[in-house]
Amino acid sequence: MSDGKGNLSAIIAEKAYLKEIRDQANYIIDTTDYTIKDLKDKLMTIVSSVSNEQSFNTLNVNIISFGYKRGIPIEC
């Protein structure tokens, strides 16, 4: 997706590509400074507030985590 132009242009293109989906989101969580526990607590808070408003039979949440072996790229 970066067309060989580097990480920054790939990130900009990805944000533009996903803008419509992001605009429809009920919740957006910036996990930049979150620990795994912080994320779990935030998700539990959201799920608790939503489940009080609606009835769910099943809720599945998949979280994929990754890290940068040599630190976050400078362009990010």
N, CA, C and O atoms as a Tripos MOL2 file, in Angstrom:
@<TRIPOS>MOLECULE
protein
  304   303    76     0     0
PROTEIN
NO_CHARGES

@<TRIPOS>ATOM
      1 N           0.8050   -1.1940    0.0000 N.3       1 MET1
      2 CA          0.0000    0.0000    0.0000 C.3       1 MET1
      3 C           0.8530    1.2650    0.0000 C.2       1 MET1
      4 O           0.3500    2.3300   -0.3580 O.2       1 MET1
      5 N           2.1090    1.1870    0.3840 N.am      2 SER2
      6 CA          2.9560    2.3760    0.4580 C.3       2 SER2
      7 C           3.5400    2.7540   -0.8990 C.2       2 SER2
      8 O           4.0960    3.8430   -1.0440 O.2       2 SER2
      9 N           3.4270    1.8880   -1.8850 N.am      3 ASP3
     10 CA          3.9860    2.1470   -3.2150 C.3       3 ASP3
     11 C           5.4810    2.4550   -3.1570 C.2       3 ASP3
     12 O           5.9900    3.2130   -3.9820 O.2       3 ASP3
     13 N           6.1780    1.8770   -2.1940 N.am      4 GLY4
     14 CA          7.6120    2.0750   -2.0730 C.3       4 GLY4
     15 C           7.9990    3.4480   -1.5480 C.2       4 GLY4
     16 O           9.1660    3.8270   -1.6380 O.2       4 GLY4
     17 N           7.0450    4.2080   -0.9990 N.am      5 LYS5
     18 CA          7.3310    5.5700   -0.5440 C.3       5 LYS5
     19 C           7.6150    5.6640    0.9470 C.2       5 LYS5
     20 O           7.8420    6.7590    1.4610 O.2       5 LYS5
     21 N           7.6070    4.5480    1.6440 N.am      6 GLY6
     22 CA          7.9480    4.5730    3.0540 C.3       6 GLY6
     23 C           6.7480    4.4300    3.9680 C.2       6 GLY6
     24 O           5.5950    4.4470    3.5380 O.2       6 GLY6
     25 N           7.0680    4.2860    5.2570 N.am      7 ASN7
     26 CA          6.0340    4.0380    6.2610 C.3       7 ASN7
     27 C           5.0480    5.1870    6.4110 C.2       7 ASN7
     28 O           3.8460    4.9550    6.5360 O.2       7 ASN7
     29 N           5.5350    6.4160    6.4010 N.am      8 LEU8
     30 CA          4.6560    7.5620    6.6280 C.3       8 LEU8
     31 C           3.5630    7.6450    5.5640 C.2       8 LEU8
     32 O           2.3940    7.8430    5.8980 O.2       8 LEU8
     33 N           3.9200    7.4980    4.3070 N.am      9 SER9
     34 CA          2.8990    7.5700    3.2590 C.3       9 SER9
     35 C           1.9340    6.3840    3.3540 C.2       9 SER9
     36 O           0.7560    6.5170    3.0250 O.2       9 SER9
     37 N           2.4280    5.2360    3.7990 N.am     10 ALA10
     38 CA          1.5530    4.0730    3.9870 C.3      10 ALA10
     39 C           0.5530    4.3310    5.1060 C.2      10 ALA10
     40 O          -0.6170    3.9660    4.9900 O.2      10 ALA10
     41 N           1.0050    4.9550    6.1870 N.am     11 ILE11
     42 CA          0.1170    5.2710    7.3140 C.3      11 ILE11
     43 C          -0.9390    6.2930    6.8830 C.2      11 ILE11
     44 O          -2.1150    6.1480    7.2180 O.2      11 ILE11
     45 N          -0.5290    7.3080    6.1550 N.am     12 ILE12
     46 CA         -1.4690    8.3200    5.6730 C.3      12 ILE12
     47 C          -2.5050    7.6890    4.7410 C.2      12 ILE12
     48 O          -3.6970    7.9770    4.8480 O.2      12 ILE12
     49 N          -2.0510    6.8350    3.8360 N.am     13 ALA13
     50 CA         -2.9690    6.1590    2.9150 C.3      13 ALA13
     51 C          -3.9250    5.2420    3.6660 C.2      13 ALA13
     52 O          -5.1110    5.1890    3.3420 O.2      13 ALA13
     53 N          -3.4260    4.5220    4.6580 N.am     14 GLU14
     54 CA         -4.2730    3.6260    5.4370 C.3      14 GLU14
     55 C          -5.3360    4.4070    6.2030 C.2      14 GLU14
     56 O          -6.4950    3.9950    6.2450 O.2      14 GLU14
     57 N          -4.9490    5.5330    6.8090 N.am     15 LYS15
     58 CA         -5.9240    6.3530    7.5350 C.3      15 LYS15
     59 C          -7.0210    6.8540    6.6040 C.2      15 LYS15
     60 O          -8.1960    6.8500    6.9730 O.2      15 LYS15
     61 N          -6.6530    7.2800    5.4150 N.am     16 ALA16
     62 CA         -7.6450    7.7470    4.4400 C.3      16 ALA16
     63 C          -8.5560    6.6020    4.0170 C.2      16 ALA16
     64 O          -9.7700    6.7740    3.9050 O.2      16 ALA16
     65 N          -7.9720    5.4490    3.7860 N.am     17 TYR17
     66 CA         -8.7200    4.2650    3.3500 C.3      17 TYR17
     67 C          -9.7400    3.8220    4.4090 C.2      17 TYR17
     68 O         -10.8350    3.3730    4.0710 O.2      17 TYR17
     69 N          -9.3730    3.9490    5.6840 N.am     18 LEU18
     70 CA        -10.2290    3.4800    6.7780 C.3      18 LEU18
     71 C         -11.1000    4.5760    7.3980 C.2      18 LEU18
     72 O         -11.8300    4.3150    8.3550 O.2      18 LEU18
     73 N         -11.0280    5.8070    6.8580 N.am     19 LYS19
     74 CA        -11.7550    6.9340    7.4420 C.3      19 LYS19
     75 C         -13.2470    6.6650    7.5520 C.2      19 LYS19
     76 O         -13.8430    6.9550    8.5890 O.2      19 LYS19
     77 N         -13.8570    6.1270    6.5260 N.am     20 GLU20
     78 CA        -15.3010    5.8760    6.5460 C.3      20 GLU20
     79 C         -15.6820    4.9150    7.6800 C.2      20 GLU20
     80 O         -16.6870    5.1200    8.3600 O.2      20 GLU20
     81 N         -14.8860    3.8820    7.8770 N.am     21 ILE21
     82 CA        -15.1520    2.9320    8.9620 C.3      21 ILE21
     83 C         -14.9590    3.6200   10.3130 C.2      21 ILE21
     84 O         -15.7760    3.4580   11.2190 O.2      21 ILE21
     85 N         -13.8860    4.3800   10.4420 N.am     22 ARG22
     86 CA        -13.6130    5.0830   11.7030 C.3      22 ARG22
     87 C         -14.7430    6.0500   12.0420 C.2      22 ARG22
     88 O         -15.1270    6.1730   13.2050 O.2      22 ARG22
     89 N         -15.2760    6.7380   11.0310 N.am     23 ASP23
     90 CA        -16.3600    7.6960   11.2530 C.3      23 ASP23
     91 C         -17.6270    7.0160   11.7820 C.2      23 ASP23
     92 O         -18.4490    7.6600   12.4340 O.2      23 ASP23
     93 N         -17.7860    5.7380   11.5070 N.am     24 GLN24
     94 CA        -18.9650    4.9970   11.9550 C.3      24 GLN24
     95 C         -18.7700    4.3370   13.3220 C.2      24 GLN24
     96 O         -19.7230    3.8110   13.8970 O.2      24 GLN24
     97 N         -17.5580    4.3620   13.8350 N.am     25 ALA25
     98 CA        -17.2530    3.6780   15.0940 C.3      25 ALA25
     99 C         -17.9340    4.3530   16.2790 C.2      25 ALA25
    100 O         -18.0140    5.5790   16.3480 O.2      25 ALA25
    101 N         -18.4180    3.5460   17.1960 N.am     26 ASN26
    102 CA        -18.9820    4.0700   18.4400 C.3      26 ASN26
    103 C         -17.8760    4.4020   19.4380 C.2      26 ASN26
    104 O         -18.0150    5.3220   20.2440 O.2      26 ASN26
    105 N         -16.7930    3.6590   19.3820 N.am     27 TYR27
    106 CA        -15.6720    3.8440   20.2980 C.3      27 TYR27
    107 C         -14.3730    3.7620   19.5180 C.2      27 TYR27
    108 O         -14.2130    2.9120   18.6410 O.2      27 TYR27
    109 N         -13.4560    4.6430   19.8420 N.am     28 ILE28
    110 CA        -12.1070    4.6050   19.2780 C.3      28 ILE28
    111 C         -11.1540    4.6380   20.4620 C.2      28 ILE28
    112 O         -11.2230    5.5430   21.2940 O.2      28 ILE28
    113 N         -10.2780    3.6690   20.5390 N.am     29 ILE29
    114 CA         -9.3560    3.5600   21.6650 C.3      29 ILE29
    115 C          -7.9320    3.7270   21.1440 C.2      29 ILE29
    116 O          -7.4550    2.9270   20.3400 O.2      29 ILE29
    117 N          -7.2660    4.7680   21.6090 N.am     30 ASP30
    118 CA         -5.8570    4.9660   21.2810 C.3      30 ASP30
    119 C          -5.0480    4.2250   22.3420 C.2      30 ASP30
    120 O          -4.9950    4.6520   23.4960 O.2      30 ASP30
    121 N          -4.4310    3.1380   21.9600 N.am     31 THR31
    122 CA         -3.7240    2.2750   22.9070 C.3      31 THR31
    123 C          -2.2490    2.6360   23.0640 C.2      31 THR31
    124 O          -1.4840    1.8740   23.6550 O.2      31 THR31
    125 N          -1.8500    3.7820   22.5420 N.am     32 THR32
    126 CA         -0.4350    4.1710   22.5480 C.3      32 THR32
    127 C           0.2130    4.0110   23.9150 C.2      32 THR32
    128 O           1.3040    3.4500   24.0200 O.2      32 THR32
    129 N          -0.4400    4.4920   24.9520 N.am     33 ASP33
    130 CA          0.1570    4.4600   26.2880 C.3      33 ASP33
    131 C          -0.5060    3.4440   27.2100 C.2      33 ASP33
    132 O          -0.3410    3.5130   28.4270 O.2      33 ASP33
    133 N          -1.2550    2.5010   26.6410 N.am     34 TYR34
    134 CA         -1.9710    1.5080   27.4400 C.3      34 TYR34
    135 C          -1.1100    0.2870   27.7180 C.2      34 TYR34
    136 O          -0.3540   -0.1790   26.8660 O.2      34 TYR34
    137 N          -1.2470   -0.2110   28.9290 N.am     35 THR35
    138 CA         -0.7210   -1.5420   29.2230 C.3      35 THR35
    139 C          -1.8290   -2.5310   28.8420 C.2      35 THR35
    140 O          -2.9460   -2.1250   28.5230 O.2      35 THR35
    141 N          -1.5180   -3.8050   28.8770 N.am     36 ILE36
    142 CA         -2.5370   -4.8120   28.5880 C.3      36 ILE36
    143 C          -3.6780   -4.6990   29.5970 C.2      36 ILE36
    144 O          -4.8460   -4.8360   29.2350 O.2      36 ILE36
    145 N          -3.3440   -4.4520   30.8460 N.am     37 LYS37
    146 CA         -4.3720   -4.2930   31.8840 C.3      37 LYS37
    147 C          -5.2440   -3.0710   31.6140 C.2      37 LYS37
    148 O          -6.4620   -3.1310   31.7770 O.2      37 LYS37
    149 N          -4.6270   -1.9590   31.2010 N.am     38 ASP38
    150 CA         -5.3970   -0.7500   30.8720 C.3      38 ASP38
    151 C          -6.4040   -1.0340   29.7510 C.2      38 ASP38
    152 O          -7.5630   -0.6260   29.8200 O.2      38 ASP38
    153 N          -5.9390   -1.7380   28.7260 N.am     39 LEU39
    154 CA         -6.8120   -2.0650   27.6030 C.3      39 LEU39
    155 C          -7.9570   -2.9610   28.0520 C.2      39 LEU39
    156 O          -9.1070   -2.7350   27.6740 O.2      39 LEU39
    157 N          -7.6560   -3.9680   28.8480 N.am     40 LYS40
    158 CA         -8.6960   -4.8600   29.3530 C.3      40 LYS40
    159 C          -9.7260   -4.0670   30.1580 C.2      40 LYS40
    160 O         -10.9300   -4.2510   29.9810 O.2      40 LYS40
    161 N          -9.2540   -3.1910   31.0380 N.am     41 ASP41
    162 CA        -10.1590   -2.3840   31.8590 C.3      41 ASP41
    163 C         -11.0360   -1.4830   30.9880 C.2      41 ASP41
    164 O         -12.2370   -1.3600   31.2300 O.2      41 ASP41
    165 N         -10.4410   -0.8610   29.9860 N.am     42 LYS42
    166 CA        -11.1970    0.0170   29.0810 C.3      42 LYS42
    167 C         -12.2650   -0.7790   28.3300 C.2      42 LYS42
    168 O         -13.4150   -0.3510   28.2390 O.2      42 LYS42
    169 N         -11.8820   -1.9310   27.7970 N.am     43 LEU43
    170 CA        -12.8410   -2.7670   27.0690 C.3      43 LEU43
    171 C         -13.9660   -3.2490   27.9790 C.2      43 LEU43
    172 O         -15.1280   -3.2820   27.5730 O.2      43 LEU43
    173 N         -13.6200   -3.6220   29.2050 N.am     44 MET44
    174 CA        -14.6510   -4.0700   30.1500 C.3      44 MET44
    175 C         -15.6150   -2.9330   30.4840 C.2      44 MET44
    176 O         -16.8160   -3.1610   30.6270 O.2      44 MET44
    177 N         -15.0990   -1.7200   30.6080 N.am     45 THR45
    178 CA        -15.9530   -0.5620   30.8610 C.3      45 THR45
    179 C         -16.9130   -0.3290   29.7040 C.2      45 THR45
    180 O         -18.1050   -0.0990   29.9110 O.2      45 THR45
    181 N         -16.3890   -0.3890   28.4900 N.am     46 ILE46
    182 CA        -17.2340   -0.1970   27.3030 C.3      46 ILE46
    183 C         -18.2740   -1.3030   27.2040 C.2      46 ILE46
    184 O         -19.4570   -1.0280   27.0020 O.2      46 ILE46
    185 N         -17.8420   -2.5480   27.3450 N.am     47 VAL47
    186 CA        -18.7660   -3.6810   27.2310 C.3      47 VAL47
    187 C         -19.8380   -3.5990   28.3130 C.2      47 VAL47
    188 O         -21.0090   -3.8710   28.0450 O.2      47 VAL47
    189 N         -19.4540   -3.2290   29.5250 N.am     48 SER48
    190 CA        -20.4230   -3.1080   30.6180 C.3      48 SER48
    191 C         -21.4600   -2.0380   30.3210 C.2      48 SER48
    192 O         -22.6510   -2.2440   30.5520 O.2      48 SER48
    193 N         -21.0110   -0.8880   29.8050 N.am     49 SER49
    194 CA        -21.9560    0.1950   29.5220 C.3      49 SER49
    195 C         -22.8820   -0.1750   28.3640 C.2      49 SER49
    196 O         -24.0680    0.1520   28.3900 O.2      49 SER49
    197 N         -22.3480   -0.8510   27.3550 N.am     50 VAL50
    198 CA        -23.1620   -1.2540   26.2060 C.3      50 VAL50
    199 C         -24.1140   -2.3760   26.5920 C.2      50 VAL50
    200 O         -25.2700   -2.3830   26.1710 O.2      50 VAL50
    201 N         -23.6360   -3.3250   27.3900 N.am     51 SER51
    202 CA        -24.4830   -4.4580   27.7470 C.3      51 SER51
    203 C         -25.6370   -4.0210   28.6490 C.2      51 SER51
    204 O         -26.6630   -4.6990   28.7060 O.2      51 SER51
    205 N         -25.4830   -2.8960   29.3570 N.am     52 ASN52
    206 CA        -26.5940   -2.3610   30.1430 C.3      52 ASN52
    207 C         -27.6700   -1.7690   29.2360 C.2      52 ASN52
    208 O         -28.8420   -1.7110   29.6090 O.2      52 ASN52
    209 N         -27.2610   -1.3240   28.0320 N.am     53 GLU53
    210 CA        -28.1920   -0.7160   27.0880 C.3      53 GLU53
    211 C         -28.8280   -1.7380   26.1540 C.2      53 GLU53
    212 O         -29.9490   -1.5360   25.6870 O.2      53 GLU53
    213 N         -28.1260   -2.8290   25.8780 N.am     54 GLN54
    214 CA        -28.5840   -3.8080   24.8970 C.3      54 GLN54
    215 C         -28.4310   -5.2080   25.4640 C.2      54 GLN54
    216 O         -27.6950   -5.4320   26.4260 O.2      54 GLN54
    217 N         -29.1270   -6.1290   24.8610 N.am     55 SER55
    218 CA        -29.0050   -7.5260   25.2610 C.3      55 SER55
    219 C         -28.1280   -8.2610   24.2510 C.2      55 SER55
    220 O         -28.3920   -8.2220   23.0490 O.2      55 SER55
    221 N         -27.0930   -8.9250   24.7370 N.am     56 PHE56
    222 CA        -26.1950   -9.6860   23.8830 C.3      56 PHE56
    223 C         -26.3150  -11.1610   24.2120 C.2      56 PHE56
    224 O         -26.3520  -11.5420   25.3820 O.2      56 PHE56
    225 N         -26.3760  -11.9870   23.1860 N.am     57 ASN57
    226 CA        -26.2960  -13.4270   23.4070 C.3      57 ASN57
    227 C         -24.8410  -13.8380   23.5460 C.2      57 ASN57
    228 O         -24.4820  -14.6140   24.4310 O.2      57 ASN57
    229 N         -24.0130  -13.3110   22.6640 N.am     58 THR58
    230 CA        -22.5920  -13.6370   22.6690 C.3      58 THR58
    231 C         -21.8170  -12.4200   22.1920 C.2      58 THR58
    232 O         -22.2360  -11.7300   21.2630 O.2      58 THR58
    233 N         -20.7110  -12.1690   22.8160 N.am     59 LEU59
    234 CA        -19.8230  -11.1090   22.3720 C.3      59 LEU59
    235 C         -18.4200  -11.6800   22.2930 C.2      59 LEU59
    236 O         -17.8800  -12.1610   23.2890 O.2      59 LEU59
    237 N         -17.8360  -11.6290   21.1170 N.am     60 ASN60
    238 CA        -16.4650  -12.0880   20.9260 C.3      60 ASN60
    239 C         -15.5940  -10.8830   20.6030 C.2      60 ASN60
    240 O         -15.9270  -10.0810   19.7300 O.2      60 ASN60
    241 N         -14.4960  -10.7630   21.3000 N.am     61 VAL61
    242 CA        -13.5420   -9.6980   21.0420 C.3      61 VAL61
    243 C         -12.1970  -10.3540   20.7680 C.2      61 VAL61
    244 O         -11.6920  -11.1260   21.5820 O.2      61 VAL61
    245 N         -11.6270  -10.0390   19.6210 N.am     62 ASN62
    246 CA        -10.3000  -10.5340   19.2680 C.3      62 ASN62
    247 C          -9.3380   -9.3650   19.2790 C.2      62 ASN62
    248 O          -9.5830   -8.3420   18.6390 O.2      62 ASN62
    249 N          -8.2490   -9.5160   20.0030 N.am     63 ILE63
    250 CA         -7.2390   -8.4690   20.0800 C.3      63 ILE63
    251 C          -5.9280   -9.0430   19.5760 C.2      63 ILE63
    252 O          -5.4720  -10.0940   20.0270 O.2      63 ILE63
    253 N          -5.3380   -8.3330   18.6360 N.am     64 ILE64
    254 CA         -4.0470   -8.7440   18.1010 C.3      64 ILE64
    255 C          -3.0360   -7.6840   18.5200 C.2      64 ILE64
    256 O          -3.2280   -6.4950   18.2660 O.2      64 ILE64
    257 N          -1.9820   -8.1140   19.1510 N.am     65 SER65
    258 CA         -0.9680   -7.2020   19.6410 C.3      65 SER65
    259 C           0.3430   -7.4530   18.9040 C.2      65 SER65
    260 O           0.6650   -8.5900   18.5600 O.2      65 SER65
    261 N           1.0770   -6.4040   18.6700 N.am     66 PHE66
    262 CA          2.3760   -6.5630   18.0370 C.3      66 PHE66
    263 C           3.3170   -5.5140   18.6010 C.2      66 PHE66
    264 O           2.8870   -4.5540   19.2410 O.2      66 PHE66
    265 N           4.5760   -5.7030   18.3630 N.am     67 GLY67
    266 CA          5.5750   -4.7350   18.7940 C.3      67 GLY67
    267 C           6.6410   -4.5960   17.7250 C.2      67 GLY67
    268 O           6.7160   -5.4030   16.7980 O.2      67 GLY67
    269 N           7.4500   -3.5840   17.8580 N.am     68 TYR68
    270 CA          8.5480   -3.3700   16.9220 C.3      68 TYR68
    271 C           9.8330   -3.8780   17.5610 C.2      68 TYR68
    272 O          10.2280   -3.4200   18.6330 O.2      68 TYR68
    273 N          10.4700   -4.8100   16.9070 N.am     69 LYS69
    274 CA         11.6780   -5.4380   17.4430 C.3      69 LYS69
    275 C          12.7900   -4.4180   17.7030 C.2      69 LYS69
    276 O          13.5430   -4.5370   18.6700 O.2      69 LYS69
    277 N          12.8790   -3.4180   16.8310 N.am     70 ARG70
    278 CA         13.9450   -2.4140   16.9580 C.3      70 ARG70
    279 C          13.3950   -1.0430   17.3280 C.2      70 ARG70
    280 O          14.0040   -0.0240   17.0020 O.2      70 ARG70
    281 N          12.2490   -1.0060   18.0070 N.am     71 GLY71
    282 CA         11.6360    0.2540   18.3890 C.3      71 GLY71
    283 C          10.7140    0.7680   17.3020 C.2      71 GLY71
    284 O          10.7140    0.2710   16.1760 O.2      71 GLY71
    285 N           9.9290    1.7700   17.6570 N.am     72 ILE72
    286 CA          8.9670    2.3440   16.7050 C.3      72 ILE72
    287 C           9.7280    3.0720   15.6120 C.2      72 ILE72
    288 O          10.6490    3.8340   15.9060 O.2      72 ILE72
    289 N           9.3580    2.8500   14.3480 N.am     73 PRO73
    290 CA         10.0400    3.5600   13.2480 C.3      73 PRO73
    291 C           9.9640    5.0740   13.4240 C.2      73 PRO73
    292 O           8.9500    5.5830   13.9030 O.2      73 PRO73
    293 N          10.9900    5.7880   13.0540 N.am     74 ILE74
    294 CA         11.0880    7.2350   13.2310 C.3      74 ILE74
    295 C           9.9000    7.9500   12.5940 C.2      74 ILE74
    296 O           9.3910    8.9160   13.1620 O.2      74 ILE74
    297 N           9.4460    7.4910   11.4170 N.am     75 GLU75
    298 CA          8.3470    8.1490   10.7120 C.3      75 GLU75
    299 C           7.0290    8.0650   11.4730 C.2      75 GLU75
    300 O           6.1110    8.8440   11.2170 O.2      75 GLU75
    301 N           6.9340    7.1200   12.4090 N.am     76 CYS76
    302 CA          5.6680    6.9440   13.1290 C.3      76 CYS76
    303 C           5.5600    7.9300   14.2450 C.2      76 CYS76
    304 O           4.5640    7.9390   14.9670 O.2      76 CYS76
@<TRIPOS>BOND
     1     1     2 1
     2     2     3 1
     3     3     4 2
     4     3     5 am
     5     5     6 1
     6     6     7 1
     7     7     8 2
     8     7     9 am
     9     9    10 1
    10    10    11 1
    11    11    12 2
    12    11    13 am
    13    13    14 1
    14    14    15 1
    15    15    16 2
    16    15    17 am
    17    17    18 1
    18    18    19 1
    19    19    20 2
    20    19    21 am
    21    21    22 1
    22    22    23 1
    23    23    24 2
    24    23    25 am
    25    25    26 1
    26    26    27 1
    27    27    28 2
    28    27    29 am
    29    29    30 1
    30    30    31 1
    31    31    32 2
    32    31    33 am
    33    33    34 1
    34    34    35 1
    35    35    36 2
    36    35    37 am
    37    37    38 1
    38    38    39 1
    39    39    40 2
    40    39    41 am
    41    41    42 1
    42    42    43 1
    43    43    44 2
    44    43    45 am
    45    45    46 1
    46    46    47 1
    47    47    48 2
    48    47    49 am
    49    49    50 1
    50    50    51 1
    51    51    52 2
    52    51    53 am
    53    53    54 1
    54    54    55 1
    55    55    56 2
    56    55    57 am
    57    57    58 1
    58    58    59 1
    59    59    60 2
    60    59    61 am
    61    61    62 1
    62    62    63 1
    63    63    64 2
    64    63    65 am
    65    65    66 1
    66    66    67 1
    67    67    68 2
    68    67    69 am
    69    69    70 1
    70    70    71 1
    71    71    72 2
    72    71    73 am
    73    73    74 1
    74    74    75 1
    75    75    76 2
    76    75    77 am
    77    77    78 1
    78    78    79 1
    79    79    80 2
    80    79    81 am
    81    81    82 1
    82    82    83 1
    83    83    84 2
    84    83    85 am
    85    85    86 1
    86    86    87 1
    87    87    88 2
    88    87    89 am
    89    89    90 1
    90    90    91 1
    91    91    92 2
    92    91    93 am
    93    93    94 1
    94    94    95 1
    95    95    96 2
    96    95    97 am
    97    97    98 1
    98    98    99 1
    99    99   100 2
   100    99   101 am
   101   101   102 1
   102   102   103 1
   103   103   104 2
   104   103   105 am
   105   105   106 1
   106   106   107 1
   107   107   108 2
   108   107   109 am
   109   109   110 1
   110   110   111 1
   111   111   112 2
   112   111   113 am
   113   113   114 1
   114   114   115 1
   115   115   116 2
   116   115   117 am
   117   117   118 1
   118   118   119 1
   119   119   120 2
   120   119   121 am
   121   121   122 1
   122   122   123 1
   123   123   124 2
   124   123   125 am
   125   125   126 1
   126   126   127 1
   127   127   128 2
   128   127   129 am
   129   129   130 1
   130   130   131 1
   131   131   132 2
   132   131   133 am
   133   133   134 1
   134   134   135 1
   135   135   136 2
   136   135   137 am
   137   137   138 1
   138   138   139 1
   139   139   140 2
   140   139   141 am
   141   141   142 1
   142   142   143 1
   143   143   144 2
   144   143   145 am
   145   145   146 1
   146   146   147 1
   147   147   148 2
   148   147   149 am
   149   149   150 1
   150   150   151 1
   151   151   152 2
   152   151   153 am
   153   153   154 1
   154   154   155 1
   155   155   156 2
   156   155   157 am
   157   157   158 1
   158   158   159 1
   159   159   160 2
   160   159   161 am
   161   161   162 1
   162   162   163 1
   163   163   164 2
   164   163   165 am
   165   165   166 1
   166   166   167 1
   167   167   168 2
   168   167   169 am
   169   169   170 1
   170   170   171 1
   171   171   172 2
   172   171   173 am
   173   173   174 1
   174   174   175 1
   175   175   176 2
   176   175   177 am
   177   177   178 1
   178   178   179 1
   179   179   180 2
   180   179   181 am
   181   181   182 1
   182   182   183 1
   183   183   184 2
   184   183   185 am
   185   185   186 1
   186   186   187 1
   187   187   188 2
   188   187   189 am
   189   189   190 1
   190   190   191 1
   191   191   192 2
   192   191   193 am
   193   193   194 1
   194   194   195 1
   195   195   196 2
   196   195   197 am
   197   197   198 1
   198   198   199 1
   199   199   200 2
   200   199   201 am
   201   201   202 1
   202   202   203 1
   203   203   204 2
   204   203   205 am
   205   205   206 1
   206   206   207 1
   207   207   208 2
   208   207   209 am
   209   209   210 1
   210   210   211 1
   211   211   212 2
   212   211   213 am
   213   213   214 1
   214   214   215 1
   215   215   216 2
   216   215   217 am
   217   217   218 1
   218   218   219 1
   219   219   220 2
   220   219   221 am
   221   221   222 1
   222   222   223 1
   223   223   224 2
   224   223   225 am
   225   225   226 1
   226   226   227 1
   227   227   228 2
   228   227   229 am
   229   229   230 1
   230   230   231 1
   231   231   232 2
   232   231   233 am
   233   233   234 1
   234   234   235 1
   235   235   236 2
   236   235   237 am
   237   237   238 1
   238   238   239 1
   239   239   240 2
   240   239   241 am
   241   241   242 1
   242   242   243 1
   243   243   244 2
   244   243   245 am
   245   245   246 1
   246   246   247 1
   247   247   248 2
   248   247   249 am
   249   249   250 1
   250   250   251 1
   251   251   252 2
   252   251   253 am
   253   253   254 1
   254   254   255 1
   255   255   256 2
   256   255   257 am
   257   257   258 1
   258   258   259 1
   259   259   260 2
   260   259   261 am
   261   261   262 1
   262   262   263 1
   263   263   264 2
   264   263   265 am
   265   265   266 1
   266   266   267 1
   267   267   268 2
   268   267   269 am
   269   269   270 1
   270   270   271 1
   271   271   272 2
   272   271   273 am
   273   273   274 1
   274   274   275 1
   275   275   276 2
   276   275   277 am
   277   277   278 1
   278   278   279 1
   279   279   280 2
   280   279   281 am
   281   281   282 1
   282   282   283 1
   283   283   284 2
   284   283   285 am
   285   285   286 1
   286   286   287 1
   287   287   288 2
   288   287   289 am
   289   289   290 1
   290   290   291 1
   291   291   292 2
   292   291   293 am
   293   293   294 1
   294   294   295 1
   295   295   296 2
   296   295   297 am
   297   297   298 1
   298   298   299 1
   299   299   300 2
   300   299   301 am
   301   301   302 1
   302   302   303 1
   303   303   304 2
@<TRIPOS>SUBSTRUCTURE
     1 MET1         2 RESIDUE 1 A MET
     2 SER2         6 RESIDUE 1 A SER
     3 ASP3        10 RESIDUE 1 A ASP
     4 GLY4        14 RESIDUE 1 A GLY
     5 LYS5        18 RESIDUE 1 A LYS
     6 GLY6        22 RESIDUE 1 A GLY
     7 ASN7        26 RESIDUE 1 A ASN
     8 LEU8        30 RESIDUE 1 A LEU
     9 SER9        34 RESIDUE 1 A SER
    10 ALA10       38 RESIDUE 1 A ALA
    11 ILE11       42 RESIDUE 1 A ILE
    12 ILE12       46 RESIDUE 1 A ILE
    13 ALA13       50 RESIDUE 1 A ALA
    14 GLU14       54 RESIDUE 1 A GLU
    15 LYS15       58 RESIDUE 1 A LYS
    16 ALA16       62 RESIDUE 1 A ALA
    17 TYR17       66 RESIDUE 1 A TYR
    18 LEU18       70 RESIDUE 1 A LEU
    19 LYS19       74 RESIDUE 1 A LYS
    20 GLU20       78 RESIDUE 1 A GLU
    21 ILE21       82 RESIDUE 1 A ILE
    22 ARG22       86 RESIDUE 1 A ARG
    23 ASP23       90 RESIDUE 1 A ASP
    24 GLN24       94 RESIDUE 1 A GLN
    25 ALA25       98 RESIDUE 1 A ALA
    26 ASN26      102 RESIDUE 1 A ASN
    27 TYR27      106 RESIDUE 1 A TYR
    28 ILE28      110 RESIDUE 1 A ILE
    29 ILE29      114 RESIDUE 1 A ILE
    30 ASP30      118 RESIDUE 1 A ASP
    31 THR31      122 RESIDUE 1 A THR
    32 THR32      126 RESIDUE 1 A THR
    33 ASP33      130 RESIDUE 1 A ASP
    34 TYR34      134 RESIDUE 1 A TYR
    35 THR35      138 RESIDUE 1 A THR
    36 ILE36      142 RESIDUE 1 A ILE
    37 LYS37      146 RESIDUE 1 A LYS
    38 ASP38      150 RESIDUE 1 A ASP
    39 LEU39      154 RESIDUE 1 A LEU
    40 LYS40      158 RESIDUE 1 A LYS
    41 ASP41      162 RESIDUE 1 A ASP
    42 LYS42      166 RESIDUE 1 A LYS
    43 LEU43      170 RESIDUE 1 A LEU
    44 MET44      174 RESIDUE 1 A MET
    45 THR45      178 RESIDUE 1 A THR
    46 ILE46      182 RESIDUE 1 A ILE
    47 VAL47      186 RESIDUE 1 A VAL
    48 SER48      190 RESIDUE 1 A SER
    49 SER49      194 RESIDUE 1 A SER
    50 VAL50      198 RESIDUE 1 A VAL
    51 SER51      202 RESIDUE 1 A SER
    52 ASN52      206 RESIDUE 1 A ASN
    53 GLU53      210 RESIDUE 1 A GLU
    54 GLN54      214 RESIDUE 1 A GLN
    55 SER55      218 RESIDUE 1 A SER
    56 PHE56      222 RESIDUE 1 A PHE
    57 ASN57      226 RESIDUE 1 A ASN
    58 THR58      230 RESIDUE 1 A THR
    59 LEU59      234 RESIDUE 1 A LEU
    60 ASN60      238 RESIDUE 1 A ASN
    61 VAL61      242 RESIDUE 1 A VAL
    62 ASN62      246 RESIDUE 1 A ASN
    63 ILE63      250 RESIDUE 1 A ILE
    64 ILE64      254 RESIDUE 1 A ILE
    65 SER65      258 RESIDUE 1 A SER
    66 PHE66      262 RESIDUE 1 A PHE
    67 GLY67      266 RESIDUE 1 A GLY
    68 TYR68      270 RESIDUE 1 A TYR
    69 LYS69      274 RESIDUE 1 A LYS
    70 ARG70      278 RESIDUE 1 A ARG
    71 GLY71      282 RESIDUE 1 A GLY
    72 ILE72      286 RESIDUE 1 A ILE
    73 PRO73      290 RESIDUE 1 A PRO
    74 ILE74      294 RESIDUE 1 A ILE
    75 GLU75      298 RESIDUE 1 A GLU
    76 CYS76      302 RESIDUE 1 A CYS
